[in-house]
Amino acid sequence: SADLKLLEEATVSVCKSLVEKNPRTGNLGSLIKVFLSRTKELKISAECQNHIFIWQAHNALFIICCLLKVFISQMSEEELQLHFTYEEKI
């Protein structure tokens, strides 16, 4: 759709920067880990009608989906795997 095309055009520089830096920073993996750890709280938030938490979770998932689309379309499977095997250097 036209909106999706506008979103992709507006975020291309951010995505390129993340693609370049993520193997050193592990930011994408960290975002996914935080999202997964917080999903347990979604049911409770829905029951308590905590719309802010639900909105934050929705936005995090949307960002993850957008970034993964860029990563998958621009990288080989081996390159993509490097972005999820980040190990913190001590």
C-alpha positions in Angstrom: 0.0 0.0 0.0 1.0 3.6 -0.3 1.3 4.0 3.5 3.7 1.1 3.7 5.8 2.6 0.9 6.0 5.9 2.8 7.0 4.1 6.0 9.8 2.2 4.3 11.1 5.4 2.7 11.0 7.3 6.0 12.8 4.6 7.9 15.4 3.5 5.3 18.3 5.4 7.0 17.5 4.1 10.4 17.2 0.5 9.2 20.6 0.8 7.3 22.2 2.1 10.4 20.8 -0.7 12.5 22.0 -3.3 9.9 25.5 -1.9 10.1 25.7 -1.6 13.8 23.6 -4.5 15.1 26.3 -7.2 14.8 28.4 -5.1 17.3 25.5 -3.9 19.5 23.0 -6.7 19.5 20.1 -4.2 19.7 17.7 -6.2 17.6 18.1 -9.3 19.7 17.8 -7.3 22.8 14.5 -5.7 21.6 13.2 -9.2 20.8 14.2 -10.6 24.2 12.6 -7.7 26.1 9.4 -8.1 24.0 9.3 -11.8 24.7 9.9 -11.4 28.4 7.1 -8.8 28.6 4.5 -10.9 26.7 3.6 -12.7 29.9 2.3 -9.4 31.2 0.0 -8.8 28.2 -2.9 -10.9 29.5 -2.8 -9.2 32.9 -2.7 -5.8 31.2 -5.6 -6.7 29.0 -7.6 -7.8 32.0 -6.7 -4.6 33.9 -7.3 -2.6 30.7 -3.8 -1.2 30.9 -3.9 0.3 27.4 -0.5 2.0 27.6 1.3 -1.3 28.1 -0.7 -3.0 25.4 0.1 0.0 23.1 3.8 -0.2 23.9 3.8 -4.0 23.2 2.0 -3.4 19.9 4.6 -0.7 18.9 7.5 -3.0 19.8 6.1 -5.8 17.8 5.5 -3.5 14.8 9.1 -2.3 15.0 10.4 -5.8 15.2 8.3 -6.8 12.1 9.5 -3.8 10.1 13.1 -4.4 10.9 12.9 -8.1 10.2 11.4 -7.4 6.8 14.4 -5.2 6.0 16.9 -7.7 7.3 15.3 -10.7 5.5 15.1 -8.8 2.2 18.7 -7.6 2.3 20.7 -10.4 3.8 21.6 -14.0 3.2 20.6 -16.5 5.8 24.2 -16.6 7.1 24.3 -12.9 7.5 20.9 -12.8 9.2 22.1 -15.4 11.7 25.0 -13.2 12.7 22.5 -10.6 13.9 21.0 -13.1 16.4 24.2 -14.7 17.7 25.6 -11.5 19.3 27.7 -12.3 22.3 28.7 -9.5 24.7 32.4 -9.0 24.8 33.8 -8.9 28.4 
